[in-house]
Amino acid sequence: MDKLSRRSFVKMAGLVAAAAVMPGFSSDEIKKAEGKEEELTKAEPGTGGDHYEAPQDRQGGESVVYFTRDLSAAGLLKLYEKIAPNITGRVGIKLHTGEPHGPNIIPRLWVKELIAKNLPEAKIVETNTYYQGDRYTTEQHRKTLAINGWDFAPVDIMDESGTAMLPVKGGKWFMEMSVGAHLLDYDSLLVLTHFKGHTMGGFGGSNKNIGIGCADGRIGKKMIHAGSESEQWAMGKEMLMERITESSKATVDHFGDHIAYLNVLRNMSVDCDCAGTTAAKPTVPNIGMLASTDILAIDQASVDLIYALPEHYRHDLVERMETRHGLRQLSYMKELGMGRDRYVLLDCDHGEKPITLADAVSKVKPFR
């Protein structure tokens, strides 16, 4: 699979390239990019995406991840306060707003209260989908937003008026990623994620929320899912996880210190919110919420909490993650230097005292 440079992909995506907003390259830069592309056309995906690495087997420093069992607007606000210093200026809130009547999306009232109390000037940000459906065009997308009750705040569909290219530093599949052009209008990004399973990605955490969710619907998502192949869903397993992660890295690097993450471990179906009303009923107990300024740490902690559950509770979601080789998202984030897979979990329900994974899930109840 070719590593896609800006030039080669624009050739492939000629029908939509005219709508893209891209910084110009000099002839020397294009030649250099072509040389780099040729060097890396033989890239191979990593392995091990079906293997869970236990916390005691990991190496390196530690980040901080905040935890609450309080699945409510109050719990969300409590965790947001821990990461709020990183969110300044013009703020975008990236969340998955879901297909029509999706039963598992983050409750709108929680987000409404967060915006009203802490981020009154913020905008919810989204992009159109790669697949044809109720969020494929901007017009369809806005109708779905209204159906799902996201009309209490401004929603910026970032690829509505074109795309922009962000560099992918150190990637082996991409030199740049195509994102919604409006992403560049924001100084900070709050990544508010419903953690759950995913049909292709194994699981959807903060990494997938921005890796797929900031890529525009025509160029960027095609780069990730299909590349130069004619098959729409050509990529799978480790190759897909790595491509999602390289896309995510472009956004993470763009915002630098002005990006933070909240994962909501509630209504965790094995299917993504893009499945809407057809999503499988959740079988994993609700656990709580996490917050961090480290994207790898928060997704790793989310996965670790699932694995810390008794086997009969975790079975379905673990099977989905491992059969799709979704755990490669975590190891590749570490390889790309996007964060740490070791962390201290702080219990915000008990004075921010460190808590073990087992204690964090010790009182969960069966999902109803």
C-alpha positions, 0 to 999 in steps of 0.5 A: 500500500503506497504511502500517500503524499499530498500530491499523489492523493490529490491526483487520486481525489481530483473530483474533490480537490478543487474544494480543498484549501491546501497550503502551496508547495514549492517545486523543491518541496514537492520533489522532496515529498516525492522522494520521501514517498518513494522511500516508504512505499514498502511500509508494512503494518505492525503486529500484535493488535489482538494482544493485550499488554497488562499494565505490569508489562509496560515500560516508561514514564507515567501520566495522570488520568482522572476518574469518576464513577459519577455518570452525570452532568455534574461528573462531567463538569468535575472532570473537565475542571481537571483539564480546563487549563489546557482549553483556551481561546476559540474552543471546538468540542469534538464529539460523536453526535450520532446517527438519528435516534442513536440510543448510546450517544453521550446525553445532550443535557450533559454537554449543554450544561458543560457549555453553559457553565464552562464554555459558553463560546465553544462550538461542537465540531464534526465532519461529514461521513465517508459512507452514504447515510444521514450525515453524508452531506452537510444538509443531511448532517444538520437534519440529523443534528436537529433530530438528536437534539444538538441544536442548543449550541452552534455546530460547525461541520468542519468540512462544509466549505473545504479541507486543509492538510495537516502534517503527519510527523513520523508516520509511515502511511501518510505525510499529511492528513486531510481534515475539515478546513474549519479545524484551523479556526480553533485555538483549542480542542476538547475531545469528548468521547463516548468510549465503545466498541467499533465494527472495524476499529475494535474500539472507539476512544479519543484516538478514533474520535479525532483520527476519523472524526476530524478527517473530512468525509471525502478525502481524509476518510478515504485516505484512511479507509481505502487509500488508492484502492477501489474498495471503500473499506479496503483497510483492516486490522493493524493497517487501519489502526495505524492509519487512524492513529497517524491521522489522529497525530496530525490533529494532536500535533496541531493543537499541541498543549491546547488539547484535552480528552474526556472519555465516557464509559457508558452504554458501551455497545460493541458497535459504534454510534455510527450504527445508530438504532441498529447497534447491538445492545450493550452488555458491558456495565457502565463504569464512569468517566476519565479525563487526561491531557494524554491521549494514549493514557486515557485510551489505555486506561479505558481499555484497562478498565474493560479488562479489569472487569470480570470475564462475563462482563467484559467478554463481548467488548474484549472479543470485538477489540481483539478480533479487529486487532484494535489494540494496535491503536495503543501500541502505535500511539506509543511508537509515535510518541503520542503519550504514555501507556503507564499512568496514575489513576486518580479517584476524583470521588475520593479526594483524587487518591490513587486507585487501582483498576480493580477498585475502580470497577469493583462496584459496577452493576450489570447493564440495564 
